[in-house]
Amino acid sequence: MNYLSNITTRQKPWLLLAISAITLELSALFFQYVMDLAPCIMCVYQRLAILAIFAAGVIGTVGCQNVFARTLAYLSWGGSAIWGLIIALEHVDMQANSGSLFFSCEFIPNFPTWAPLHQWLPLLFEATGDCGEISWQFFGFSMPQWMVVIYALYTLAFAVVLVNRLICAKKP
C-alpha cells in the first residue's frame, strides 16, 4: 500500500503518464496526417483532454516533491481523464445514432473566446470530419470506443492512486 501511496512523489510515474499521453497525441496526428482520417469536433475535444493529461504528467514530473504542484497535477489528470471519458462516451453514442434526426455534430469547436485553440493551432484543433462516420476500426472497435477504454484506464489509475494516497496519508 505504501508503494502506491508514495509513487506520485517520484518523477518516473509522472513521466510515464506524460509519455503515454504524448504517444496518444502523436498517434492522433499520425491518423490524421498519414492515414488521412479527418478529426471531428469530438476528436478535437478528446485531443485537448489528452494534452491536459500530458500537462499533468509534466507538472508532476517537475514538481513531484512539491505538494502544490502535485495537487495541480492530480486535478489536471483526474479532471481530464473524466472529461475525456465523458466526451468519448458521447462520441460513441453519436456514432451509434448518426442516422437519427436528433444527431448533430458541430464543425467549429466551442473553445472560450479568450482561447480559440482551433485558430491558434489548427494543426491540432481544427475539426474537419464527421462525428458519426466510422472510418477506422481495430478488433471491431471504432476510435471513440478505444478512447473510452483509454480514458477509463486513465480514470481508474487516477482513482486507485488517489484513494490509496488519501488512505495512507491518514494512517499514523
Secondary structure as GFF3:
##gff-version 3
##sequence-region A 1 172
A	DSSP	alpha_helix	2	6	.	.	.	ID=ss1
A	DSSP	three_ten_helix	7	9	.	.	.	ID=ss2
A	DSSP	alpha_helix	11	33	.	.	.	ID=ss3
A	DSSP	alpha_helix	41	63	.	.	.	ID=ss4
A	DSSP	alpha_helix	67	96	.	.	.	ID=ss5
A	DSSP	alpha_helix	117	120	.	.	.	ID=ss6
A	DSSP	alpha_helix	122	125	.	.	.	ID=ss7
A	DSSP	beta_strand	137	138	.	.	.	ID=ss8
A	DSSP	beta_strand	141	142	.	.	.	ID=ss9
A	DSSP	alpha_helix	143	170	.	.	.	ID=ss10
###
